Amino acid sequence: MAETGRLEAIRASMVFHAGFRNRHSKTAVNAVSLAIGGAKPTITAIVGESGSGKTTLANLLLGFLHPTGGEIRYSGKNLTAMSRNEQMTFRREVQAIFQDPFEVFNPFYIVDHALMTPLKMFGLARGGDEARTLVENALTTVGLRPQDTLGRYPHQLSGGQRQRVMIARALLLKPRIILADEPVSMVDASLRSTILETLFKLRQEAGISLIYITHDITTAYQIADHVYVLYGGSVAEAGAAEEVISRPQHPYTKALIDAIPSPDPDVPWHLEEATEEKADEASIATVGCPYRPRCPHAMDVCAGEAPPLYRVEGHRAASCYLFRDGPTVSADELLSETP
């Protein structure tokens, strides 16, 4: 029986076509399998640089795009086969927080409008007074004073305040899952920890699972239970956040870790050694291993078929021929091992 509130990508792929008669194609997501939510609230991070496919994967998980291969399921039901009532339930129970909150707001309305609209749309308040109380409680939960927030236009709030208003808006619908796409990339460093702490508390206090999408592997380490590292639309490495980040196995994950400057001024930063000057070449191979042009361990076998996910160190998986002597990991295994 399908687990209620569990969101799954099952070998999901997304290929975009362009040009005359769609002769040109671009694989943005390639056979990705992951799961989030269900009985136990968890935080899963999807990490990768620009162009890795993480935002396209987010759009697939939210149902904004239909996969060209594989499927996306919620509570065991394919998103493309849902009835209207099932779609409404999905829209309420799976909420999103986007990178730039200013683009979500209508600049001609005060922020109250953005907060009240979902309550009216889903019939979650029996009147104006109850709606006002729900909004004030949600704002307080995310660390905002209602009297300082309501009645103001979006441009009158700081970036951090706008982002927390969007978190409050998501909370109003009592979701099971929140997908946060680069939620701290456009706010000041001083506010990042505040927003990350707010997101972390949603799991602890509200039982909400979180999909945290970021290019910053350090913030993923701070809040995530499980990490998927994407490169060229494929999963490079997956496993428990503590293990993946403290003992990375895939060469790309190691390069991400090596690219983090040390706070100790006496420790040299050897970013050029991590990339071995291959970043100037085409960064993503379309045949074989996508990381091959930049990999310091590239072998002849890497130019053939793309490597499958291999088992490394217990429940972890890495898509690299360095581990080809070990067993492979199927999509079903990857889904079952996700917390």
Stockholm file with secondary structure:
# STOCKHOLM 1.0

chainA/1-339         MAETGRLEAIRASMVFHAGFRNRHSKTAVNAVSLAIGGAKPTITAIVGESGSGKTTLANLLLGFLHPTGGEIRYSGKNLTAMSRNEQMTFRREVQAIFQDPFEVFNPFYIVDHALMTPLKMFGLARGGDEARTLVENALTTVGLRPQDTLGRYPHQLSGGQRQRVMIARALLLKPRIILADEPVSMVDASLRSTILETLFKLRQEAGISLIYITHDITTAYQIADHVYVLYGGSVAEAGAAEEVISRPQHPYTKALIDAIPSPDPDVPWHLEEATEEKADEASIATVGCPYRPRCPHAMDVCAGEAPPLYRVEGHRAASCYLFRDGPTVSADELLSETP
#=GR chainA/1-339 SS CCCTTEEEEEEEEEEEEESGGGCEEEEEEEEEEEEEESSSCCEEEEECCTTSSHHHHHHHHTTSSCCSEEEEEETTEEGGGCCHHHHHHHHHHEEEECSCGGGTSCTTSCHHHHHHHHHHHTTCCSSHHHHHHHHHHHHHHTTCCHHHHTTCCGGGSCHHHHHHHHHHHHHHTCCSEEEEESTTTTSCHHHHHHHHHHHHHHHHHHCCEEEEEESCHHHHHHHCSEEEEEETTEEEEEEEHHHHHHSCCSHHHHHHHHTSCCSCTTSCCCHHHHHTTGGGSCSSCSSSCTTGGGCTTCCGGGGSSCCCCEEETTTEEECCGGGTTSCBCCHHHHHHHCC
#=GC SS_cons         CCCTTEEEEEEEEEEEEESGGGCEEEEEEEEEEEEEESSSCCEEEEECCTTSSHHHHHHHHTTSSCCSEEEEEETTEEGGGCCHHHHHHHHHHEEEECSCGGGTSCTTSCHHHHHHHHHHHTTCCSSHHHHHHHHHHHHHHTTCCHHHHTTCCGGGSCHHHHHHHHHHHHHHTCCSEEEEESTTTTSCHHHHHHHHHHHHHHHHHHCCEEEEEESCHHHHHHHCSEEEEEETTEEEEEEEHHHHHHSCCSHHHHHHHHTSCCSCTTSCCCHHHHHTTGGGSCSSCSSSCTTGGGCTTCCGGGGSSCCCCEEETTTEEECCGGGTTSCBCCHHHHHHHCC
//
